[in-house]
Amino acid sequence: MEEREKLFFRKTERFGLLLSLLVILIHAVNLAGSAQELAALSRSAPPLSPVSIEQFFSGEIGQTAVPAFFILSGYLFYRKLQSFSGIFDKWRRRFRSLIIPYGAWNTLLYLFYALIGRAPVSLRALSDAAVNYRYEPVFWYLYQLILLTALAPLFFLFLRKRLLSGLFLLLPLFLIFRGIDLPLLNEDALFYYLLGGALSRNLPSLFEGGERGRQRLLAAFLLLFAVVLRILVRRSSEAGSLPEILLFTVLFRAALPLSLWFCLPSPGEGGAEHRGLGFFLYAFHYPAARLYAALIRRLGISGDWILLLLFFLLPPLCLLLAMALTRFLRRRLPRVWEIFSGGR
């Protein structure tokens, strides 16, 4: 593998790990009973209050992580895809990296909840959990990604041509703006995934490397664009215009993580021991976050600033636990690690 290729894949690994840490912030909310309640409270809270700070990192920054996962997944699938026949090889690899860990994690968590009496014990309940991510709600992302991967031949019809790929991106944006729902698929997930695919077909040299100053300039432009979009979201909210809110929010959640991608420098040597850690952390963090929240309630911890501190402590705690588990599984149970990491 060429050196540039190695650097690119190391960067995707570390970017994915960073995104998983950001996702944890979505489920680390301590100052309200839910993300929706936190957002409502923040509207009347002072700008630098604990509620506003938690909402900014959870509801604004954290919520851009999964769109970035879709963009990166779309990019990697269509990267260097030359013909329809190449889709079968991509499907074969995605079966190992998507389908197997999806079923394994869903089944494991079902068994855990059944063991503690929180889930019914039956084959129907087991199959429902394995297919519909009943006890691992963050796997809605993998569910959508599996559907998007299955539609690869249709998407490749448009993505293989530069002009068509750009026009094709307008379709999900139109659906979002008009409030038209697709069966099974999320329209915003479709947009992010196709955006990644279009980038892989049209701008691979810029996305994967290129002159550092040019990348920093692009990162700054995308960050400024994201700020403008966020202002437009707020103004649309004040005007009560739902179509504009949805459209500008989707574009904001694409621009901000892309800015982060272009801002990140190419990684140096090392990091092989952390391969697969980002995915494992993503899958592992939700039950860990639930346990963490239950422990906080059990101990009766209160005080907004203390709860905000605990909010920021959850991502590093999850990371340390995930690192310890991955190290153990790699050394002691490599076959189990391969299943739950998707062979990463």
ZIWO-V206262 format. One record per backbone hydrogen bond with DSSP energy under -1.0 kcal/mol. NH is the residue of the N-H (numbers start at 1). CO is the residue of the C=O. E is the energy in kcal/mol with one decimal. If there is no record, write none. Layout:
nh->{NH,NH}
co->{CO,CO}
e->{E,E}
//
This chain:
nh->{6,7,8,9,10,11,12,13,14,15,16,17,18,19,20,21,22,23,24,26,38,39,40,41,42,44,49,53,54,55,56,57,58,59,61,62,64,65,68,69,70,71,72,73,74,75,76,77,78,79,81,87,90,91,92,93,94,95,96,97,98,99,100,102,103,104,105,106,107,108,109,110,111,112,113,114,115,116,117,118,126,127,128,129,130,131,132,139,140,141,143,144,145,146,147,148,149,150,151,152,155,156,157,158,159,160,161,165,166,167,168,169,170,171,173,174,175,176,177,178,180,185,190,191,192,193,194,195,196,197,198,199,200,201,202,203,207,208,215,216,217,218,219,220,221,222,223,224,225,226,227,228,229,230,231,232,233,234,235,236,237,238,239,241,242,245,246,247,248,249,250,251,252,253,255,256,258,259,260,261,262,263,264,274,275,277,280,281,282,283,284,285,288,289,290,291,292,293,294,295,296,297,298,299,301,307,308,309,310,311,312,313,314,317,318,319,320,321,322,323,324,325,326,327,328,329,330,331,332,333,337,338,339,340,341,343}
co->{2,3,4,5,6,7,8,9,10,11,12,13,14,15,16,17,18,19,20,23,34,35,36,37,38,41,46,49,50,51,52,53,54,55,56,57,61,62,64,65,66,67,68,69,70,71,72,73,74,75,78,84,86,87,88,89,90,91,92,93,94,94,95,98,99,100,101,102,103,104,105,106,107,108,109,110,111,112,114,113,122,123,124,125,126,127,128,136,137,138,139,140,141,142,143,144,145,146,147,149,151,152,153,155,155,156,158,161,162,163,164,165,167,168,169,170,171,172,173,174,175,183,186,187,188,189,190,191,192,193,194,195,196,197,198,199,203,204,211,212,213,214,215,216,217,218,219,220,221,222,223,224,225,226,227,228,229,230,231,232,233,234,235,236,240,241,242,243,244,245,246,247,248,249,251,252,254,255,256,257,258,259,260,271,272,274,276,277,278,279,280,281,284,285,286,287,288,289,290,291,292,293,294,295,296,303,304,305,306,307,308,309,310,313,314,315,316,317,318,319,320,321,322,323,324,325,326,327,328,329,333,334,335,336,337,338}
e->{-2.2,-2.4,-2.2,-2.2,-2.2,-2.1,-2.2,-1.9,-2.2,-2.7,-2.5,-1.9,-2.2,-2.4,-2.1,-1.8,-1.8,-2.3,-1.5,-1.4,-2.2,-2.3,-2.0,-2.4,-2.3,-1.1,-1.7,-2.5,-2.7,-2.3,-2.2,-2.1,-2.7,-2.1,-2.4,-2.2,-1.5,-1.7,-1.5,-1.8,-2.2,-2.4,-2.7,-2.6,-2.7,-2.3,-2.6,-2.1,-1.9,-1.1,-1.6,-1.4,-1.7,-2.9,-2.2,-1.9,-2.3,-2.1,-1.1,-2.0,-2.6,-1.1,-2.0,-2.0,-2.5,-2.4,-2.7,-1.8,-2.2,-2.5,-2.4,-1.8,-2.5,-1.9,-2.5,-2.8,-2.2,-1.6,-1.1,-3.3,-2.2,-2.8,-2.4,-2.3,-2.4,-2.0,-2.8,-2.6,-1.6,-1.3,-2.5,-2.5,-2.4,-2.6,-1.8,-2.6,-2.4,-2.0,-1.1,-1.5,-2.1,-2.9,-1.1,-1.2,-2.7,-1.6,-1.1,-2.7,-1.5,-2.1,-2.8,-1.1,-1.3,-1.1,-1.0,-2.5,-2.3,-2.4,-2.5,-2.4,-2.4,-2.4,-2.1,-2.0,-2.5,-2.4,-2.5,-2.5,-2.1,-2.1,-2.9,-2.3,-1.9,-1.4,-2.1,-2.4,-2.3,-2.3,-1.8,-2.3,-2.1,-2.2,-2.5,-2.4,-2.3,-2.7,-2.1,-2.4,-2.6,-2.4,-2.2,-2.3,-2.5,-2.3,-2.0,-2.2,-2.2,-2.1,-2.4,-2.4,-2.2,-2.2,-1.7,-2.4,-1.0,-2.0,-2.6,-2.3,-2.7,-2.1,-2.1,-2.1,-2.4,-2.4,-2.5,-2.3,-1.3,-2.1,-1.8,-2.4,-2.2,-1.5,-1.8,-1.6,-1.5,-2.1,-2.2,-3.0,-2.1,-2.4,-2.6,-2.2,-1.4,-2.9,-2.2,-2.1,-2.3,-2.4,-2.2,-2.2,-2.0,-2.2,-2.5,-2.2,-1.8,-2.6,-2.1,-2.0,-2.2,-1.7,-1.8,-1.3,-1.1,-2.0,-2.9,-2.4,-2.5,-2.3,-2.8,-2.6,-2.1,-2.4,-2.8,-2.2,-2.0,-2.9,-2.7,-1.7,-3.1,-1.3,-2.4,-2.3,-1.7,-2.5,-1.9,-1.7}
//
